[in-house]
Amino acid sequence: MTVEYRFSAEDEAFRAEVRAFFEAELPADHWRMQNDRDEVGEAEAAFGRRFVQRLAERGWLTLHWPAEYGGLGASPMQQLIFNEESGYFKAPGGGMGVQMAGPSIMHHGTDAQKERHLSAIAEGEEVWCQGFSEPGSGSDLASLQTRAVLDGDDYVVNGQKIWTSGAHHADWCMLLVRTDPDAPKHRGITYLLMDMKSPGVTVRPLVNMLGSHAFNEIFLEDVRVPRSNVVGEENRGWYVATTTLDYERSGISRIAWGGRVLEEMAAYIRAHDALRTPRIRGQLADLWIASEASRLLAYRVTWLQSQGQVPNYEASMSKVFGSEVQAAITRMGVNMIGLTGQLRPGSAGDPPFWGAMPEAYMGITSYSIAAGTSEIQRNIIATRGLGLPRN
């Protein structure tokens, strides 16, 4: 099947509207200051909250959501356009609540869950995190051991989660627990919605080698979660989780950001005659082509959604290829700049690329791990996309 990605005149007008809004509402250097860091000053944090509220007021925070849930019922392509422009400008947004929790609740949640959470997410009032990975269950997520035992109308949860982005700010958590330890590992898992203010929830920071705190550990000690907070069927939470992960992996925002970095690299090369060599120009051209291919893979995920389908291995293709392109852009940037490429933000001497390259380079390994490792993505592509046997 050949799919030709052409945006309608209406979609192009919407892109222009979104871009004009970002250019008017965001400081000119905002996008340069958002290099995977989480510690922001009070003023910047307050600005982010106000900006999210502005998006919510326009209906853009949950653009593609049905109107009954606080969205505008826009087309998937318009949502893609908004996400692409948001990534290009590094604009504050709704995070996991909008991207993952909301769509998962829409697909699998009860009417009460939809009423409780969807409007709050759409209005920018709830912040969510994802309690999936554990110290011994990352790539092999289905081996998770966090235990939930039914006690009356509540599950009592004990265990530990790790690499939980934004848990220190979150109000709610999408939590995977094991409710039937005797079942095969992909069965016996239940998907819960957990209030992060529940007694027994402890969040501890994980500071990475960049000195940034985005990840956390969550310790759960006799945490009571109402049985009414089960999403989907008990012991079949794995199938709800795959929906959540499919929404996480399409990745147009990070692809748009990588494209903007490539634009900056091209401008830097044009300004430095010593770098305008056939080798460097060839490398840049190769990355530009790869970046465009990555963008089209993400477009394909959205096209499938526009056809009423839930992308699966297609989202994995977009994720693994996009991650590799992002890493390749970073490697070229650091090597191209040379020794001054080691200067980090705030260094004397006006560091090239505002000091972002060394931080991006130090975080390069995470590109192939976060949102599902490249190995797992390739397994999904092989088994679900190509129909290859598991063993």
Sine and cosine of phi, psi and omega as CSV:
sin_phi,cos_phi,sin_psi,cos_psi,sin_omega,cos_omega
0.00,0.00,0.75,-0.66,0.05,-1.00
-0.99,-0.17,0.79,-0.61,0.03,-1.00
-0.90,-0.44,0.84,-0.54,0.01,-1.00
-0.96,-0.26,0.88,-0.48,-0.07,-1.00
-1.00,0.02,0.98,-0.19,0.11,-0.99
-0.79,-0.62,0.76,-0.65,0.02,-1.00
-1.00,0.05,0.59,-0.81,0.03,-1.00
-0.95,0.32,0.25,-0.97,0.05,-1.00
-0.86,0.51,-0.60,0.80,0.03,-1.00
-0.90,0.43,-0.67,0.74,0.01,-1.00
-0.92,0.40,-0.65,0.76,0.02,-1.00
-0.91,0.42,-0.59,0.81,0.06,-1.00
-0.91,0.41,-0.62,0.79,0.04,-1.00
-0.91,0.42,-0.67,0.75,0.04,-1.00
-0.85,0.52,-0.69,0.72,0.00,-1.00
-0.89,0.46,-0.63,0.78,0.02,-1.00
-0.90,0.43,-0.71,0.70,-0.01,-1.00
-0.90,0.45,-0.70,0.71,-0.02,-1.00
-0.90,0.44,-0.66,0.75,0.03,-1.00
-0.89,0.46,-0.63,0.78,0.03,-1.00
-0.89,0.45,-0.74,0.67,0.00,-1.00
-0.89,0.46,-0.66,0.75,-0.01,-1.00
-0.91,0.42,-0.54,0.84,-0.01,-1.00
-0.99,0.15,-0.57,0.82,-0.16,-0.99
-0.99,-0.12,-0.34,0.94,-0.02,-1.00
-0.97,-0.23,0.64,-0.77,0.11,-0.99
-0.84,0.55,0.51,-0.86,-0.10,-0.99
-0.85,0.52,-0.55,0.84,-0.03,-1.00
-0.98,-0.18,0.23,0.97,-0.06,-1.00
-0.85,0.53,-0.71,0.71,-0.09,-1.00
-0.90,0.43,-0.46,0.89,-0.01,-1.00
-0.97,0.22,-0.29,0.96,-0.12,-0.99
-0.98,-0.18,0.13,0.99,-0.10,-0.99
-0.94,-0.33,0.79,0.61,-0.10,-0.99
-1.00,-0.01,0.96,0.30,0.11,-0.99
0.80,0.60,0.64,0.77,0.04,-1.00
-0.91,-0.42,0.38,-0.92,-0.07,-1.00
-0.86,-0.52,-0.41,0.91,0.00,-1.00
-0.99,0.17,0.97,-0.26,0.01,-1.00
-0.85,-0.52,0.43,-0.90,0.02,-1.00
-0.94,0.35,0.23,-0.97,-0.03,-1.00
-0.87,0.49,-0.63,0.77,-0.03,-1.00
-0.91,0.42,-0.68,0.74,-0.01,-1.00
-0.93,0.36,-0.63,0.78,0.04,-1.00
-0.89,0.45,-0.68,0.74,0.02,-1.00
-0.90,0.44,-0.63,0.78,0.05,-1.00
-0.87,0.49,-0.68,0.73,0.01,-1.00
-0.87,0.49,-0.68,0.73,0.02,-1.00
-0.90,0.45,-0.67,0.74,0.02,-1.00
-0.90,0.43,-0.63,0.77,-0.01,-1.00
-0.90,0.43,-0.67,0.74,0.05,-1.00
-0.87,0.49,-0.64,0.76,0.04,-1.00
-0.89,0.45,-0.62,0.78,0.05,-1.00
-0.88,0.48,-0.66,0.75,0.05,-1.00
-0.89,0.45,-0.67,0.74,0.00,-1.00
-0.89,0.46,-0.64,0.77,-0.01,-1.00
-0.89,0.45,-0.55,0.84,0.01,-1.00
-1.00,0.08,-0.12,0.99,-0.06,-1.00
0.99,0.14,0.08,1.00,-0.08,-1.00
-0.99,0.16,-0.33,0.94,-0.02,-1.00
-0.89,0.45,-0.59,0.80,0.01,-1.00
-0.79,-0.61,0.81,0.58,-0.17,-0.99
-0.80,0.60,-0.73,0.68,-0.12,-0.99
-1.00,0.05,-0.15,0.99,0.02,-1.00
-0.89,0.45,0.52,-0.85,0.10,-0.99
-0.86,0.50,0.49,-0.87,-0.03,-1.00
-0.85,0.53,-0.54,0.84,-0.02,-1.00
-0.90,0.43,-0.31,0.95,0.00,-1.00
-0.95,-0.31,0.21,0.98,0.06,-1.00
0.99,-0.15,0.17,0.99,0.03,-1.00
-0.98,-0.20,-0.14,-0.99,0.02,-1.00
-0.96,-0.28,-0.01,1.00,-0.02,-1.00
0.89,0.46,0.49,0.87,-0.02,-1.00
-0.95,0.33,0.27,-0.96,-0.01,-1.00
-0.95,0.31,0.42,-0.91,0.09,-1.00
-0.82,0.57,-0.57,0.82,0.00,-1.00
-0.92,0.40,-0.60,0.80,0.07,-1.00
-0.92,0.39,-0.60,0.80,0.08,-1.00
-0.90,0.44,-0.65,0.76,0.05,-1.00
-0.87,0.49,-0.70,0.71,0.02,-1.00
-0.86,0.52,-0.71,0.70,-0.01,-1.00
-0.89,0.46,-0.70,0.71,0.00,-1.00
-0.90,0.44,-0.62,0.79,0.00,-1.00
-0.91,0.41,-0.71,0.71,0.03,-1.00
-0.92,0.39,-0.59,0.80,0.05,-1.00
-0.88,0.48,-0.68,0.73,0.03,-1.00
-0.91,0.41,-0.63,0.78,-0.01,-1.00
-0.88,0.47,-0.62,0.78,-0.02,-1.00
-0.99,-0.10,-0.06,1.00,-0.09,-1.00
0.80,0.60,0.71,0.70,-0.06,-1.00
-0.97,0.24,0.60,-0.80,0.13,-0.99
-0.86,0.51,0.53,-0.85,-0.03,-1.00
-0.52,-0.85,-0.24,-0.97,-0.10,-0.99
-1.00,0.09,-0.12,0.99,0.09,-1.00
0.90,0.44,-0.52,-0.85,-0.12,-0.99
-0.92,0.40,-0.45,0.89,0.02,-1.00
-0.88,0.48,-0.75,0.66,-0.01,-1.00
-0.96,0.27,-0.70,0.71,-0.14,-0.99
-0.97,0.24,-0.58,0.81,-0.20,-0.98
-0.81,-0.58,-0.81,0.59,-0.07,-1.00
-0.89,0.45,-0.75,0.66,-0.03,-1.00
-0.85,0.53,-0.81,0.59,0.02,-1.00
-0.86,0.51,-0.59,0.81,0.01,-1.00
-0.91,0.40,-0.65,0.76,0.03,-1.00
-0.92,0.39,-0.62,0.78,0.04,-1.00
-0.87,0.49,-0.68,0.73,-0.05,-1.00
-0.96,0.28,-0.63,0.78,-0.21,-0.98
-0.82,-0.57,-0.17,0.98,-0.12,-0.99
-0.98,0.18,0.26,-0.96,0.08,-1.00
-0.98,0.17,0.22,-0.98,0.05,-1.00
-0.87,0.49,-0.63,0.78,0.00,-1.00
-0.91,0.42,-0.65,0.76,0.03,-1.00
-0.91,0.41,-0.66,0.75,0.03,-1.00
-0.88,0.47,-0.69,0.72,-0.01,-1.00
-0.91,0.41,-0.62,0.79,-0.06,-1.00
-0.95,0.32,-0.64,0.77,-0.22,-0.98
-0.94,-0.35,-0.57,0.82,-0.20,-0.98
-0.91,0.41,-0.67,0.74,0.01,-1.00
-0.92,0.38,-0.59,0.80,0.02,-1.00
-0.90,0.43,-0.64,0.77,0.06,-1.00
-0.92,0.40,-0.70,0.72,-0.04,-1.00
-0.89,0.46,-0.49,0.87,0.00,-1.00
-1.00,-0.03,0.10,1.00,0.04,-1.00
0.95,0.30,0.42,0.91,-0.08,-1.00
-0.99,-0.13,-0.28,0.96,-0.02,-1.00
-0.86,-0.50,0.72,-0.69,0.09,-1.00
-0.94,-0.33,0.71,-0.70,-0.09,-1.00
-0.87,-0.49,0.43,-0.90,0.17,-0.99
-0.74,-0.67,0.14,-0.99,-0.14,-0.99
-0.86,-0.50,0.95,-0.31,-0.01,-1.00
-1.00,-0.09,0.96,0.29,-0.02,-1.00
-0.96,-0.30,-0.91,0.42,-0.12,-0.99
-0.91,0.42,0.50,-0.87,0.06,-1.00
-0.75,-0.66,0.23,-0.97,-0.02,-1.00
-0.81,0.59,-0.56,0.83,0.02,-1.00
-0.94,-0.34,0.17,0.99,-0.08,-1.00
-0.62,-0.79,0.99,0.11,0.05,-1.00
-0.93,-0.36,-0.98,0.18,0.05,-1.00
-0.89,0.45,-0.64,0.77,0.07,-1.00
-1.00,-0.06,0.93,0.37,-0.13,-0.99
-0.87,0.50,-0.54,0.84,-0.06,-1.00
-0.92,0.39,-0.16,0.99,0.04,-1.00
-1.00,0.04,0.16,0.99,-0.07,-1.00
-0.82,0.58,0.52,-0.86,-0.11,-0.99
-0.85,-0.53,-0.05,1.00,0.07,-1.00
-0.83,0.56,0.83,-0.56,-0.21,-0.98
-0.97,-0.24,0.67,-0.75,0.09,-1.00
-0.78,-0.62,0.84,-0.54,-0.04,-1.00
-0.90,-0.43,0.78,-0.63,-0.02,-1.00
-0.95,0.32,0.77,-0.64,0.03,-1.00
-0.68,-0.73,0.99,-0.12,-0.07,-1.00
0.93,0.38,-0.84,-0.55,0.00,-1.00
-1.00,-0.09,0.11,0.99,-0.04,-1.00
-0.84,-0.54,0.46,-0.89,0.30,-0.96
-1.00,-0.07,0.68,-0.73,0.10,-0.99
-0.98,-0.22,0.87,-0.49,-0.18,-0.98
-0.94,-0.34,0.72,-0.69,0.09,-1.00
-0.68,-0.73,0.71,-0.71,0.02,-1.00
0.40,-0.92,-0.30,-0.96,-0.07,-1.00
-0.57,-0.82,0.64,-0.77,0.12,-0.99
-0.88,-0.48,0.40,-0.92,-0.06,-1.00
-0.61,-0.79,0.32,-0.95,-0.04,-1.00
0.86,0.51,0.59,0.81,-0.06,-1.00
-1.00,0.02,0.98,-0.20,-0.04,-1.00
-0.90,0.43,0.75,-0.66,0.13,-0.99
0.94,0.35,0.25,0.97,-0.04,-1.00
-0.89,0.46,-0.47,0.88,-0.03,-1.00
-0.96,0.29,-0.19,0.98,0.07,-1.00
-0.93,-0.37,-0.18,0.98,-0.23,-0.97
-0.97,0.22,0.54,-0.84,0.12,-0.99
-1.00,-0.06,-0.55,0.84,-0.07,-1.00
-0.68,-0.73,0.35,-0.94,-0.04,-1.00
-0.72,-0.69,0.72,-0.69,0.20,-0.98
-0.99,0.13,0.94,-0.33,-0.21,-0.98
-0.89,-0.45,0.81,-0.59,0.12,-0.99
-0.99,-0.15,0.76,-0.65,-0.02,-1.00
-0.71,-0.71,0.36,-0.93,0.07,-1.00
-0.99,-0.13,0.87,-0.49,-0.02,-1.00
-0.95,-0.32,-0.24,0.97,0.08,-1.00
-0.71,-0.70,1.00,-0.05,-0.07,-1.00
-0.93,0.36,-0.24,0.97,-0.03,-1.00
-1.00,-0.03,-0.18,0.98,-0.02,-1.00
-0.99,0.15,0.37,-0.93,0.15,-0.99
-0.80,0.60,0.51,-0.86,-0.26,-0.96
-0.88,0.48,-0.51,0.86,0.03,-1.00
-0.97,0.23,-0.25,0.97,0.10,-0.99
-0.96,-0.29,0.20,-0.98,-0.03,-1.00
0.99,0.17,0.16,0.99,0.06,-1.00
-0.96,-0.27,0.68,-0.73,0.00,-1.00
-0.84,-0.54,0.60,-0.80,-0.05,-1.00
-0.98,-0.19,0.89,-0.45,-0.04,-1.00
-0.90,-0.43,0.44,-0.90,0.19,-0.98
-0.97,-0.26,0.91,-0.42,-0.11,-0.99
-0.91,-0.41,0.78,-0.62,0.12,-0.99
-0.94,0.34,0.85,-0.53,-0.06,-1.00
-0.94,0.34,-0.20,0.98,0.05,-1.00
-1.00,-0.01,0.08,1.00,-0.01,-1.00
-0.90,0.44,0.63,-0.78,0.09,-1.00
-0.85,0.53,0.67,-0.74,0.01,-1.00
0.99,-0.13,-0.08,1.00,0.04,-1.00
-1.00,-0.07,0.85,-0.52,0.04,-1.00
-0.83,-0.55,0.79,-0.62,0.01,-1.00
-0.93,-0.36,0.80,-0.60,0.04,-1.00
-0.84,-0.55,0.67,-0.74,-0.07,-1.00
-0.96,0.29,0.52,-0.85,0.19,-0.98
-0.88,-0.48,0.96,-0.27,-0.03,-1.00
-1.00,-0.01,0.81,-0.59,-0.08,-1.00
-1.00,0.05,-0.02,-1.00,-0.09,-1.00
-0.92,0.38,-0.23,0.97,0.09,-1.00
-0.99,0.11,-0.10,0.99,-0.10,-1.00
0.99,0.17,0.27,0.96,-0.06,-1.00
-0.98,-0.18,0.61,-0.80,0.04,-1.00
-0.91,-0.41,0.99,-0.12,0.13,-0.99
-0.87,-0.50,-0.58,0.81,0.01,-1.00
-1.00,0.04,0.36,-0.93,0.02,-1.00
-0.53,-0.85,0.31,-0.95,0.27,-0.96
-0.98,-0.19,0.56,-0.83,0.12,-0.99
-0.85,-0.53,0.82,-0.58,0.07,-1.00
-0.96,-0.29,0.76,-0.65,-0.08,-1.00
-0.88,-0.48,0.89,-0.45,-0.05,-1.00
-0.80,-0.60,0.96,-0.26,-0.01,-1.00
0.78,0.62,0.70,0.71,0.02,-1.00
-0.99,0.16,0.78,-0.62,-0.02,-1.00
-0.99,-0.13,0.85,-0.53,0.04,-1.00
-0.86,-0.50,0.84,-0.54,-0.02,-1.00
-0.83,0.55,0.63,-0.78,0.04,-1.00
-0.87,0.50,-0.45,0.89,0.02,-1.00
-0.92,0.39,-0.16,0.99,0.01,-1.00
-1.00,-0.03,0.12,0.99,0.09,-1.00
-0.95,0.31,0.76,-0.65,0.07,-1.00
-0.99,-0.17,0.81,-0.59,-0.08,-1.00
0.97,0.24,-0.49,-0.87,-0.04,-1.00
-1.00,-0.08,0.55,-0.83,0.13,-0.99
-0.87,0.48,0.62,-0.78,0.00,-1.00
0.94,0.35,0.12,0.99,0.06,-1.00
-0.79,-0.61,0.52,0.86,-0.03,-1.00
-0.94,0.35,-0.32,0.95,0.02,-1.00
-0.86,0.52,-0.59,0.81,-0.06,-1.00
-0.96,0.26,-0.49,0.87,0.13,-0.99
-0.94,0.33,-0.66,0.75,-0.02,-1.00
-0.88,0.48,-0.60,0.80,0.01,-1.00
-0.90,0.43,-0.55,0.84,0.10,-1.00
-0.89,0.45,-0.71,0.70,0.02,-1.00
-0.85,0.53,-0.73,0.69,-0.06,-1.00
-0.93,0.37,-0.56,0.83,0.04,-1.00
-0.89,0.47,-0.60,0.80,0.04,-1.00
-0.95,0.31,-0.44,0.90,-0.02,-1.00
-0.97,0.26,-0.44,0.90,-0.31,-0.95
-0.99,-0.15,-0.09,1.00,-0.08,-1.00
-0.93,0.36,-0.71,0.71,0.30,-0.95
0.98,0.21,0.46,0.89,-0.01,-1.00
-0.90,0.44,-0.49,0.87,-0.03,-1.00
-0.90,0.44,-0.74,0.67,-0.01,-1.00
-0.93,0.36,-0.49,0.87,0.05,-1.00
-0.92,0.38,-0.66,0.75,0.04,-1.00
-0.90,0.45,-0.65,0.76,0.04,-1.00
-0.89,0.45,-0.69,0.72,0.05,-1.00
-0.87,0.49,-0.62,0.78,0.05,-1.00
-0.89,0.45,-0.60,0.80,0.02,-1.00
-0.93,0.36,-0.63,0.78,0.07,-1.00
-0.88,0.48,-0.64,0.77,0.06,-1.00
-0.88,0.48,-0.64,0.77,0.06,-1.00
-0.86,0.51,-0.69,0.73,0.02,-1.00
-0.90,0.43,-0.64,0.77,0.03,-1.00
-0.89,0.45,-0.67,0.74,0.01,-1.00
-0.89,0.46,-0.68,0.73,0.03,-1.00
-0.90,0.44,-0.62,0.78,0.01,-1.00
-0.91,0.42,-0.66,0.75,0.02,-1.00
-0.91,0.42,-0.67,0.74,0.01,-1.00
-0.88,0.47,-0.51,0.86,-0.05,-1.00
-1.00,0.09,-0.11,0.99,-0.05,-1.00
-0.76,-0.65,0.98,-0.22,-0.08,-1.00
-0.84,0.54,-0.56,0.83,-0.06,-1.00
-0.90,0.44,-0.36,0.93,-0.03,-1.00
-1.00,-0.04,-0.11,0.99,-0.09,-1.00
-1.00,0.04,0.88,0.48,0.00,-1.00
-0.98,-0.20,0.38,-0.93,0.05,-1.00
-0.84,0.54,-0.60,0.80,-0.03,-1.00
-0.91,0.42,-0.76,0.65,-0.04,-1.00
-0.92,0.38,-0.66,0.76,0.01,-1.00
-0.90,0.43,-0.60,0.80,0.05,-1.00
-0.91,0.41,-0.66,0.75,0.05,-1.00
-0.88,0.47,-0.68,0.74,0.00,-1.00
-0.90,0.44,-0.66,0.75,0.01,-1.00
-0.89,0.45,-0.67,0.74,0.02,-1.00
-0.87,0.49,-0.69,0.72,0.00,-1.00
-0.92,0.39,-0.59,0.81,0.01,-1.00
-0.90,0.45,-0.68,0.73,0.04,-1.00
-0.90,0.44,-0.71,0.70,0.01,-1.00
-0.88,0.47,-0.63,0.78,0.01,-1.00
-0.90,0.44,-0.65,0.76,0.04,-1.00
-0.91,0.41,-0.65,0.76,0.05,-1.00
-0.89,0.45,-0.63,0.77,0.03,-1.00
-0.89,0.46,-0.65,0.76,0.02,-1.00
-0.89,0.45,-0.66,0.76,-0.01,-1.00
-0.93,0.37,-0.55,0.84,0.09,-1.00
-0.89,0.46,-0.65,0.76,0.05,-1.00
-0.92,0.40,-0.62,0.79,0.07,-1.00
-0.87,0.49,-0.61,0.79,-0.01,-1.00
-0.89,0.46,-0.63,0.77,0.04,-1.00
-0.85,0.53,-0.71,0.71,0.00,-1.00
-0.92,0.38,-0.62,0.78,0.04,-1.00
-0.86,0.50,-0.66,0.75,0.04,-1.00
-0.87,0.49,-0.66,0.75,0.05,-1.00
-0.89,0.46,-0.60,0.80,0.00,-1.00
-0.92,0.38,-0.34,0.94,0.05,-1.00
-1.00,-0.04,0.15,0.99,0.02,-1.00
0.99,0.15,0.25,0.97,0.00,-1.00
-0.98,-0.22,0.41,-0.91,0.10,-0.99
-0.98,-0.20,0.94,-0.35,-0.05,-1.00
-0.90,0.43,0.59,-0.81,0.00,-1.00
-0.79,-0.61,-1.00,0.01,0.00,-1.00
-0.90,0.43,-0.43,0.90,0.04,-1.00
-0.90,0.45,-0.62,0.78,0.06,-1.00
-0.92,0.40,-0.60,0.80,0.04,-1.00
-0.91,0.42,-0.62,0.78,0.06,-1.00
-0.87,0.50,-0.71,0.70,0.00,-1.00
-0.89,0.45,-0.67,0.74,-0.04,-1.00
-0.91,0.42,-0.78,0.62,-0.11,-0.99
-0.93,0.38,-0.66,0.75,-0.01,-1.00
-0.94,0.34,-0.66,0.75,0.02,-1.00
-0.88,0.48,-0.64,0.77,0.02,-1.00
-0.89,0.45,-0.66,0.76,-0.02,-1.00
-0.94,0.35,-0.61,0.79,0.05,-1.00
-0.91,0.41,-0.69,0.73,0.02,-1.00
-0.86,0.52,-0.69,0.72,0.03,-1.00
-0.90,0.43,-0.66,0.75,-0.02,-1.00
-0.91,0.42,-0.62,0.78,0.06,-1.00
-0.87,0.48,-0.70,0.71,-0.01,-1.00
-0.90,0.44,-0.70,0.71,0.00,-1.00
-0.87,0.49,-0.69,0.72,0.01,-1.00
-0.90,0.44,-0.67,0.74,-0.02,-1.00
-0.86,0.51,-0.72,0.69,-0.01,-1.00
-0.91,0.42,-0.72,0.70,-0.03,-1.00
-0.93,0.38,-0.56,0.83,-0.01,-1.00
-0.93,0.37,-0.64,0.77,-0.08,-1.00
-0.95,0.31,-0.61,0.80,-0.04,-1.00
1.00,0.01,-0.49,-0.87,-0.12,-0.99
-0.87,0.49,-0.60,0.80,-0.01,-1.00
-0.93,0.38,-0.23,0.97,0.07,-1.00
-0.93,0.36,-0.12,0.99,0.04,-1.00
-1.00,0.06,-0.15,0.99,-0.03,-1.00
-0.96,0.28,0.76,-0.65,-0.06,-1.00
-0.99,-0.15,0.18,-0.98,-0.01,-1.00
-0.81,0.58,0.68,-0.73,0.00,-1.00
1.00,-0.01,-0.13,0.99,0.02,-1.00
-0.94,0.35,0.48,-0.88,0.05,-1.00
-0.93,0.36,0.45,-0.89,0.11,-0.99
1.00,-0.05,0.31,0.95,0.07,-1.00
0.79,0.61,0.95,0.30,-0.08,-1.00
-0.87,0.50,0.60,-0.80,0.03,-1.00
-0.86,0.51,0.52,-0.85,0.02,-1.00
0.80,0.60,0.63,0.78,0.05,-1.00
0.75,0.66,0.38,0.92,0.07,-1.00
0.99,0.17,0.21,0.98,-0.10,-1.00
-0.99,0.15,-0.46,0.89,-0.15,-0.99
-0.89,0.46,-0.73,0.68,-0.02,-1.00
-0.90,0.44,-0.57,0.82,0.03,-1.00
-0.93,0.38,-0.67,0.74,0.04,-1.00
-0.89,0.45,-0.63,0.78,-0.02,-1.00
-0.91,0.41,-0.66,0.75,0.02,-1.00
-0.91,0.41,-0.42,0.91,0.02,-1.00
-1.00,-0.10,0.18,0.98,-0.16,-0.99
-0.90,0.44,-0.55,0.84,-0.02,-1.00
-0.90,0.44,-0.54,0.84,-0.05,-1.00
-0.91,0.40,-0.39,0.92,-0.02,-1.00
-0.86,0.51,-0.58,0.81,-0.05,-1.00
-1.00,-0.04,0.09,1.00,-0.01,-1.00
-0.91,-0.42,-0.77,0.64,-0.07,-1.00
-0.86,0.50,0.60,-0.80,-0.01,-1.00
0.91,0.41,0.38,0.93,0.02,-1.00
0.96,-0.29,0.84,-0.54,-0.09,-1.00
-0.90,0.44,0.38,-0.93,0.03,-1.00
-0.89,0.46,-0.54,0.84,0.03,-1.00
-0.89,0.46,-0.70,0.71,0.02,-1.00
-0.90,0.43,-0.66,0.75,0.00,-1.00
-0.87,0.48,-0.66,0.75,0.00,-1.00
-0.92,0.38,-0.58,0.82,0.08,-1.00
-0.89,0.46,-0.66,0.75,0.02,-1.00
-0.90,0.44,-0.70,0.71,0.02,-1.00
-0.87,0.48,-0.67,0.74,-0.05,-1.00
-0.92,0.38,-0.73,0.69,-0.11,-0.99
-0.99,0.13,-0.70,0.71,-0.07,-1.00
-1.00,0.00,-0.48,0.88,-0.01,-1.00
-1.00,0.00,-0.73,0.69,-0.06,-1.00
-0.99,-0.16,-0.16,0.99,0.03,-1.00
0.95,0.30,0.40,0.92,0.01,-1.00
-0.97,0.22,0.47,-0.88,0.01,-1.00
-0.94,0.35,0.42,-0.91,-0.02,-1.00
-0.95,0.31,-0.52,0.85,-0.06,-1.00
-0.91,-0.41,0.00,0.00,0.00,0.00
